[in-house]
């Protein structure tokens, strides 16, 4: 089996060299780009299984780079692990909304970095095999390959988090999902993210669904449910 290939996007030589050493010791193949522009060029010519992405980059920022990757069918499914010094809830949510699969704060432990990389690689493999190509219900269509959403045939612009939440709710139609369940599926353990962040996402999601906003029901004291029939 070929070794997994990681793209490191980091402009600080010291940190990049440390990441290269950690990946090499873990028997992972890698390439490095010093800017988002260089990374986009590399990804246009090569296939990568995961991207380690610094947010503070010269030129194009890491957040913009992540959104470009998630907007292309060829790279939409590549997990992104963001590495940053920012630790506030709003920073974490913004990063995950921008397309990150995981989020690591500096300074980081080599063992934690490899554990998160391996978890995202395993998750990516299982997700590819378990997800349907599309989910469709009551005029709402979610295309998991392109990560695009459609409402009555017209594309609507959803963030990665909004897309993921809507996918969960539609996939489990009629079943209430607790806020903490949604948080754990989206952000995993160890993040300073609580149910209020989910409430904000739901408000934005309902606004974008327009007349179909009522399909997402609030289950008092628990969470949310997708049910067009109620």
Residue, then its C-alpha position, 0 to 999 in steps of 0.5 A: x500500500x502506498x504511503x499517505x502523502x501530506x502537503x505542508x503549507x507553512x511559511x516559517x522554516x523552523x515550524x515546517x522543518x519540525x513538521x517534516x521531521x514528525x511526518x518522516x518519523x511517522x513514515x508519511x510522505x510529504x511535500x512543502x509549500x511556503x505559500x497558498x499560491x505555491x500550494x495551489x500549484x502543487x495540488x493542481x499537479x499532484x494528489x494529496x491525502x491531507x493538508x497541514x495548513x498554517x493560517x497566517x501566510x504571506x499573500x493569500x491567507x490560509x482561510x481563503x486557500x481552504x475555501x478554494x480547495x473545498x470549492x473544487x470537486x477534485x480537492x473538496x474531499x481532502x482533509x485540512x488540518x489547520x495549525x494556528x496560535x488562535x484559541x478562541x471559540x470564534x477562531x475555531x468555528x471560523x476555521x472549521x466553517x472555512x473547511x478544516x477537518x481539524x484544528x491544532x494550536x501552536x505550540x503542538x505536541x508531535x504525538x498529538x499532531x500525528x494522532x490527529x492526522x491519522x484520525x482524519x485520514x481514517x475518517x476520510x477513507x470511511x467517509x468516502x465509502x459510507x456517504x451517499x453521492x447525494x441526499x434529496x428531500x422536499x426540494x433540498x439536494x445535497x451533493x457530497x462529492x461537490x459539496x454543493x447544496x440546491x434548493x428547488x433546483x437553484x444552488x445556495x451558498x452554504x458554509x462547510x459547517x452549514x452543509x454538514x449540519x443540514x446533511x446530518x439533519x436530512x440524513x436522519x429525517x424525523x429524528x431529533x439531534x441534540x446540540x451536543x451530538x451535533x457539536x461532537x460530530x462537527x468539532x470533535x472533543x477538545x474544542x471550546x465550542x458549545x451548543x450556542x455555536x450550533x444555534x447560530x449556525x441554525x439561524x443562518x441555515x434557516x435564513x438561507x433555506x427561505x420558505x423551507x426554513x420551517x423544515x428545521x424544527x427546534x426540539x425544546x431542551x434538546x436540539x433540532x430535527x429535519x421534518x417537512x411534514x410537521 
